Amino acid sequence: MASHCTNCGNSLGIGRRLAGKVLCATCQAKVKQQQEDAAQTRDAARKQYTLYARRAADPMILALLPSMAQQADLSPAELARAHLEAWSGQLRSAMADEYLSAEEEAQIDALGSALQVADSDQIATLRSLGNQTVIARMNAGRLEPWPRCSIMLKRGEVPYLEVDAALLKEVVHRETRGSYGGFSIPIGMGIRYRTGAYRGKSVVTGTSMEVADTGTLTVTSQRAVFKGLRQAVESQFTKLLGVNVFDDGIQIHVSNRKTAPLFRVGDGHLVGAAINAAVQQGA
């Protein structure tokens, strides 16, 4: 059991000796502060490393990273996490305006190669973003042919997207409200004879959207086509007036149809981006 501080040599109190302490309270506080300062310094160095790593596509920056990693005292696992954080951060920054050009995507790919970010980590990050990357590419006018299509295509027509969809219809709920009119005549023995009629009217109590049909919604270079089990709805882009986009739906307005069809889909923003890109491409 130490009786004196191993750092300054001052005598240790009985309480610190019984607790097995080897430093006095003053030295213990100094050591704790030094540890906290060192941790903050390492954390700042790691953050700086991640910021520099986002520019690793530049050969000059890439050459500086090993020494910076050593200064930040990064383990191999921490280094891999920092590289993934830098790559995903650059990806999110590029898509902040919901627009991903071919040049931006090429820079992100080059960064992933320079930092040796594992393909599995890149795929996991893209999946975590859902449809954001696809929508950003479509917003930049970058459409890719859809690998499968459930409708007959016209000559020169290219499919760009196909999703499960439900065609919705507005249902009006009514109830009849009214009362009986007339009079009653006593005929004896406590029995009365009633005469008259029921007068009432139908009153609208509300509306609701219900599924009219289910099927697929296909967006091509020329039109948006819903093919359901019972009916089909075609919207030619040459007659398109506009679209209403919802998180889980899309409504398409065309000039030759009085009522705009409303479809429930998994991601309305994805379908809206595909329609907009197809229209702009054909303009």
Disulfide bonds with the S-S distance in Angstrom:
none
